[in-house]
Amino acid sequence: MYCLLCGYDVIELRRDVCPSCVSQDSLVPFACDLAYRCKKSPRDTNSAPMHDASVSDAIGRRIAIMIARNSTVKFELAEDQGGEKLMTRRVGFAQGGTGL
């Protein structure tokens, strides 16, 4: 997998989490066209990728799509707020999971 945020080829240990920068929803397959375009971008002295505007826009769109795909929204009533509905996004570990 290739991380769109840190710019490294990584092996996915947890679903949709980069083991290098611990960013969620930032991994794409090696053979992806966007990963190929990112790998062609020059790097600065700290080895961080310097993408042009079109690649940066494509990265932003891809990450937004992945976040929308992976997020689930639920409504909870806040008892201390007078029964007002609050939107929450589930993040973290799945119930019954054993991963760290």
ChimeraX attribute file (.defattr): number of C-alpha atoms within 10 A of each C-alpha:
attribute: neighborCount
match mode: 1-to-1
recipient: residues
	/A:1	18
	/A:2	24
	/A:3	28
	/A:4	24
	/A:5	20
	/A:6	17
	/A:7	21
	/A:8	21
	/A:9	18
	/A:10	15
	/A:11	14
	/A:12	15
	/A:13	9
	/A:14	12
	/A:15	9
	/A:16	19
	/A:17	17
	/A:18	25
	/A:19	15
	/A:20	15
	/A:21	13
	/A:22	14
	/A:23	15
	/A:24	20
	/A:25	23
	/A:26	24
	/A:27	27
	/A:28	19
	/A:29	14
	/A:30	15
	/A:31	10
	/A:32	12
	/A:33	11
	/A:34	18
	/A:35	22
	/A:36	13
	/A:37	14
	/A:38	23
	/A:39	18
	/A:40	12
	/A:41	15
	/A:42	12
	/A:43	13
	/A:44	9
	/A:45	6
	/A:46	6
	/A:47	11
	/A:48	14
	/A:49	19
	/A:50	15
	/A:51	17
	/A:52	12
	/A:53	9
	/A:54	10
	/A:55	16
	/A:56	14
	/A:57	12
	/A:58	14
	/A:59	19
	/A:60	15
	/A:61	12
	/A:62	18
	/A:63	19
	/A:64	13
	/A:65	12
	/A:66	17
	/A:67	15
	/A:68	12
	/A:69	10
	/A:70	12
	/A:71	13
	/A:72	11
	/A:73	10
	/A:74	11
	/A:75	11
	/A:76	12
	/A:77	12
	/A:78	11
	/A:79	9
	/A:80	7
	/A:81	9
	/A:82	8
	/A:83	10
	/A:84	12
	/A:85	13
	/A:86	11
	/A:87	11
	/A:88	12
	/A:89	10
	/A:90	12
	/A:91	10
	/A:92	8
	/A:93	10
	/A:94	9
	/A:95	6
	/A:96	6
	/A:97	7
	/A:98	7
	/A:99	7
	/A:100	6
